[in-house]
Amino acid sequence: MAISHDLQPLLPFHLLLVSLFVLPAIFAASVSDFRICQNFKEPPIKVNAVEVSPYPFTSGTNANFTITGFTSQEIPNDAEVSVGLTSDGTLGTGSLVTTLKRYSSLCDITSCPVTPGSIVLAFSNIFIPQDLLHLIGVSILFYTIN
């Protein structure tokens, strides 16, 4: 997975977690149908579950994403989270593009400081319905300043 030009300014940053893709199959399969990108180091957060509400999710409507997991280390308060929508870039040709990104402080989506133990990341209505019309997947990337 290549880092997009939108993230080029973040190259000096240390990637803390992983990209997590909620695959198109999530629309017809269980919400546990997610994968962790293999291009990064072992993530400090082990993802146990991804919940989407409402479920089943309908393209063109907004949804809440809740990620539960476990961390064995403290995560700094300055960690940032990027949530991107992946869509069919040319509507039917199979070329995928990340169309939108939203950035948040880790402390905006979970209690800080993050200490070893269970963690819950909650994303609520971060995209408008028009953003989601041609949705194929959702990527979530965590990073922090060194």
LOMAR-545085 format. One record per atom (N, C-alpha, C): residue in three letters; x, y, z. Coordinates in steps of 0.001 Angstrom, whole numbers, padded with zeros to 6 digits, always signed. Each point is the difference from the previous one (the first is absolute). Layout:
// LOMAR-545085
ALAXYZ
...
//
This chain:
// LOMAR-545085
MET+000852-001157+000000
MET-000852+001157+000000
MET+000899+001222+000000
ALA-000214+000875-000938
ALA+000785+001215-000107
ALA-000626+001089+000856
ILE+000841+000872+000510
ILE-000502+001140+000758
ILE-000428+001050-001010
SER-001197+000492+000102
SER-000530+000954-000970
SER+000697+001340+000131
HIS-000150+000826-001047
HIS+000607+001329+000021
HIS-000546+000843+001138
ASP-001238-000254+000420
ASP-000570+000739+001129
ASP+000793-000234+001273
LEU+000646-001161+000097
LEU+000747-000330+001213
LEU+001483+000323-000128
GLN+000456+000523-001167
GLN+001407+000310-000174
GLN+000540+000891+001113
PRO-000739+001024+000447
PRO+000528+000817+001096
PRO+000181-000790+001291
LEU-000619-001158+000111
LEU+000079-000796+001220
LEU+001159-000984-000018
LEU+000771-000048-001100
LEU+001091-000964-000070
LEU+000973+000120+001163
PRO+000267+001198+000544
PRO+000882+000067+001166
PRO-000616-000625+001242
PHE-001266-000230-000022
PHE-000686-000570+001151
PHE+000229-001504+000062
HIS-000016-000519+001190
HIS+000122-001436+000223
HIS-001384-000634-000115
LEU-000144-000956-000905
LEU-001292-000679-000106
LEU-000178-000887+001217
LEU-001081+000194+000706
LEU-000210-000693+001266
LEU-000833-001246-000154
LEU-001001+000049-000837
LEU-000852-001177-000119
LEU-000071-000424-001443
VAL-001092-000362-000487
VAL-000127-000613-001309
VAL-001147+000620-000753
SER-000030-000318-001263
SER-001214+000307-000750
SER-000932-001182+000176
LEU-001225+000306+000172
LEU-001011-001021+000255
LEU-001092+000210-001022
PHE-000297-001033-000769
PHE-000980+000149-001068
PHE-001246-000787+000326
VAL-001104+000680+000000
VAL-001287-000660+000115
VAL-000396-000271-001443
LEU+000110-001238-000413
LEU-000158-000381-001399
LEU-001421+000162-000501
PRO-000170+000041-001318
PRO-001351+000105-000547
PRO-000898-001118+000488
ALA+000575-001113+000329
ALA-000800-001127+000481
ALA-000719+000325+001300
ILE+000429+001058+000675
ILE-000658+000360+001254
ILE-001476+000309-000215
PHE-000338+000398-001222
PHE-001386+000336-000270
PHE-000883-001239-000022
ALA+000578-001167-000247
ALA-000793-001225-000078
ALA+000456-001045+001002
ALA+001132+000223+000633
ALA+000560-000997+000910
ALA+000019+000554+001417
SER+000589-000762+000883
SER+000046+000433+001391
SER+000965+001163+000162
VAL-000219+000787+001042
VAL+000845+001156+000227
VAL+001387-000380+000476
SER+000235-001247+000267
SER+001344-000412+000392
SER+000875-000215-001226
ASP-000513+000293-001172
ASP+000712-000215-001254
ASP+000907+001192-000296
PHE+001183+000038+000641
PHE+000951+001072-000215
PHE+001376-000612-000099
ARG+000961+000781-000502
ARG+001374-000497-000071
ARG+000959+001112+000385
ILE+001169-000396+000444
ILE+001043+000940+000375
ILE+001028+000008-001114
CYS+000368+001182-000455
CYS+000971+000146-001069
CYS+001325-000618+000441
GLN+000607-000788-000857
GLN+001223-000714+000349
GLN+001275+000804-000266
ASN-000119+001223-000492
ASN+001178+000780-000353
ASN+000645+000719+001178
PHE-000583-000087+001161
PHE+000534+000703+001153
PHE+000486-000995+001046
LYS+000763+000538+000972
LYS+000462-000814+001116
LYS-001182-000538+000790
GLU+000310-000898+000907
GLU-001031-000524+000899
GLU-000652+001172+000723
PRO-001300+000139-000108
PRO-000660+001156+000613
PRO-000054-000103+001522
PRO+000056+001142+000702
PRO-000100-000027+001454
PRO-001423-000250+000480
ILE-000981+000078-000904
ILE-001379-000315+000364
ILE-000441-001230-000768
LYS-000436-001016+000732
LYS-000560-001196-000623
LYS-001503+000228-000110
VAL-000489+000051-001232
VAL-001422+000258-000237
VAL-000787-001284+000219
ASN-001008+000084+000859
ASN-000862-001153+000263
ASN-001272+000024-000831
ALA-000566+001188-000209
ALA-001274+000079-000719
ALA-000192+001382-000599
VAL-000752+000029-001084
VAL-000434+001238-000629
VAL-001513-000069-000083
GLU-000668+000993+000574
GLU-001467+000054-000060
GLU-000408+001181-000859
VAL-000999-000206-000831
VAL-000560+001058-000823
VAL-001463+000132+000374
SER-000422+001242+000263
SER-001390+000232+000369
SER-000517+001192-000799
PRO-001094-000104-000702
PRO-000892-001160-000050
PRO+000600-001118-000842
TYR-000442-001187+000268
TYR+000443-001165-000753
TYR-001227-000796-000406
PRO-000177-000383-001244
PRO+001009+000179-001051
PRO+000096+001454-000444
PHE+001208+000363-000347
PHE+000317+001339-000464
PHE-000459+000142-001442
THR-000606+001134-000329
THR-000477+000248-001351
THR+000811+001126-000615
SER+000535-000225-001189
SER+000758+001034-000685
SER-000861+001250-000145
GLY+000581+001153+000289
GLY-000728+001254-000088
GLY-000557+000473+001328
THR+000117-000813+001044
THR-000444+000415+001329
THR+001204+000030+000929
ASN-000099+000755+001072
ASN+001117+000105+000916
ASN-000025-001156+000990
ALA+001126-000218+000633
ALA+000104-001096+000955
ALA+000985+000371+001095
ASN-000107-000718+001099
ASN+000953+000110+001092
ASN+000883-001235-000049
PHE+001305+000189+000224
PHE+000951-001100+000036
PHE+000551-000085+001413
THR-000009-001179+000587
THR+000586-000214+001318
THR+001011-001129-000119
ILE+001224+000272+000405
ILE+001072-000990-000059
ILE+000394-000321+001428
THR-000019-001276+000354
THR+000441-000418+001329
THR+001267-000823-000147
GLY+000876+000132+000970
GLY+001248-000728-000056
GLY+000725+000042+001325
PHE+001279-000344-000061
PHE+000843-000089+001178
PHE+001366+000558-000360
THR+000592+000765+000908
THR+001361+000485-000203
THR+000870-000424+001176
SER+001242-000336-000299
SER+000924-000395+001060
SER+000936+001147+000374
GLN-000209+001163-000598
GLN+000866+001138+000291
GLN-000805+001293+000078
GLU+000616+001012+000605
GLU-000635+001315+000075
GLU+000092+000675-001365
ILE-001072+000675-000404
ILE-000015+000733-001265
ILE-000043+001478+000347
PRO+000933+000791-000549
PRO+000089+001416+000367
PRO-001264+000787-000337
ASN-000268+001035+000793
ASN-001172+000853-000223
ASN+000056+000751-001321
ASP+001204+000157-000587
ASP+000102+000744-001259
ASP-000264-000867-001229
ALA-000413-001241+000204
ALA-000297-000871-001138
ALA-001177+000563-000789
GLU+000059-000151-001302
GLU-001053+000460-000896
GLU-000596-001196-000725
VAL-001224+000157-000459
VAL-000697-001060-000713
VAL-000503+000574-001319
SER+000253-000720-001089
SER-000515+000387-001311
SER-000995-001061-000436
VAL-001192+000418-000383
VAL-001009-000922-000510
VAL-000232+000369-001455
GLY+000165-000966-000903
GLY-000183+000262-001422
GLY-001055-000896-000605
LEU-000704+000523-000984
LEU-000971-000788-000752
LEU+000639-000422-001309
THR-000125-001266-000333
THR+000502-000511-001266
THR-001188-000246-000907
SER+000123+000455-001239
SER-001102-000200-000933
SER+000544-000402-001359
ASP-000893-000399-000877
ASP+000351-000328-001372
ASP+000245+001324-000705
GLY+001263+000291-000290
GLY+000375+001306-000515
GLY-000603+000366-001332
THR-000285-000971-000837
THR-000572+000317-001308
THR-001328-000704-000204
LEU-000680-000270+001084
LEU-001348-000569-000027
LEU-000141-001203-000916
GLY+000640-001077+000374
GLY-000202-001242-000725
GLY+001246-000583-000629
THR+001092+000746-000047
THR+001203-000518-000648
THR+000901-000751+000963
GLY-000299+000036+001272
GLY+000800-000731+000974
GLY+001178+000785+000539
SER+000188+001250-000403
SER+001101+000777+000546
SER-000449+000617+001323
LEU+000697-000360+001073
LEU-000385+000442+001342
LEU+000720+001291+000362
VAL-000714+000905+000612
VAL+000595+001236+000490
VAL-000541+000287+001392
THR+000833+000632+000810
THR-000489+000484+001285
THR-000537+001396-000256
THR-001291+000138+000118
THR-000651+001233-000419
THR-000028+001071+001079
LEU-000123-000386+001239
LEU-000118+000973+001082
LEU+000791-000464+001200
LYS+000544+000957+000727
LYS+000688-000319+001250
LYS-000479+000972+001061
ARG-000133-000506+001197
ARG-000312+000830+001164
ARG+001076-000299+001046
TYR+000508+001038+000646
TYR+001039-000155+001012
TYR-000558+000393+001357
SER+000369-000767+001012
SER-000451+000269+001366
SER+001134-000280+000968
SER-000066+000647+001135
SER+000890-000336+001097
SER-000489-001313+000604
LEU+000916-000856+000396
LEU-000379-001260+000641
LEU-000897+000270+001202
CYS+000284+001081+000726
CYS-000780+000317+001202
CYS-001435+000422-000312
ASP-000296+000307-001268
ASP-001371+000322-000392
ASP-000862-001246-000183
ILE+000632-001161-000163
ILE-000772-001221-000272
ILE+000141-001074+001068
THR+000854+000249+000993
THR+000132-000936+001118
THR+000525+000765+001212
SER-000059-000617+001155
SER+000504+000634+001225
SER+001518+000038-000019
CYS+000562+001129+000377
CYS+001448+000153+000067
CYS+000404+000254+001446
PRO+001197-000395+000406
PRO+000981-000695-000821
PRO-000401-001456-000222
VAL+000477-000551-001118
VAL-000267-001407-000300
VAL+001074-000820+000703
THR-000419-000789+000959
THR+000915-000850+000757
THR-000182-001445-000438
PRO+000956-000872+000329
PRO-000152-001401-000385
PRO-001323-000576+000488
GLY-000635-000760-000866
GLY-001291-000601+000319
GLY-000973+000140-001151
SER-001269-000110+000307
SER-001047+000094-001023
SER-000119+001430-000514
ILE-000371+000120-001278
ILE-000181+001311-000614
ILE-001216-000054-000919
VAL-000756+001093-000015
VAL-001157+000134-000887
VAL+000159+001307-000760
LEU-000046-000081-001329
LEU+000066+001178-000857
LEU-001367+000171-000639
ALA-000624+001155+000203
ALA-001356+000227-000505
ALA-000010+001165-000982
PHE-000415-000284-001225
PHE-000120+001004-001056
PHE-001480+000190-000279
SER-000512+001216+000204
SER-001432+000259-000166
SER-000262+000957-001149
ASN-000769-000459-000972
ASN-000480+000849-001099
ASN+001050+000972-000521
ILE+001150-000519-000385
ILE+001077+000883-000440
ILE-000079+000344-001476
PHE-000849-000686-000745
PHE-000173+000290-001419
PHE-001459+000316-000274
ILE-000237+000856-000980
ILE-001374+000307-000381
ILE-000475-001033-001019
PRO-001299-000207-000137
PRO-000507-001037-000903
PRO+000548+000078-001427
GLN+000194+001196-000543
GLN+000528+000116-001357
GLN+001412-000567-000111
ASP+000771+000049+001094
ASP+001351-000558+000005
ASP-000025-001507-000193
LEU-001093-000629+000361
LEU-000056-001452+000097
LEU-000696-000675-001180
LEU-000326+000740-001040
LEU-000778-000565-001102
LEU+000706-001144-000718
HIS+001303+000087-000200
HIS+000732-001028-000738
HIS+001033-000683+000896
LEU-000336-000139+001255
LEU+000900-000561+001001
LEU+000363-001443-000318
ILE+001287-000309+000103
ILE+000477-001369-000133
ILE+000625-000454+001310
GLY+000692+000876+000685
GLY+000642-000376+001252
GLY+000328+001209+000846
VAL+000418-000268+001219
VAL+000390+001045+000935
VAL+001381-000363+000522
SER+000928+000953-000037
SER+001326-000246+000562
SER+000185+000897+001210
ILE+000653-000535+001012
ILE+000259+000766+001214
ILE+001491-000116+000297
LEU+000691+001130+000078
LEU+001441+000045+000196
LEU+000301+000813+001246
PHE+000842-000538+000869
PHE+000394+000687+001222
PHE+001467+000374-000124
TYR+000357+001181+000472
TYR+001389+000412-000007
TYR+000242+000951+001161
THR+001276+000176+000335
THR+000365+000913+001074
THR+001324+000659-000333
ILE+000254+001137+000607
ILE+001275+000687-000182
ILE+001047-000766+000784
ASN+001207-000158-000569
ASN+001091-000688+000709
ASN+000394+000753+001239
//
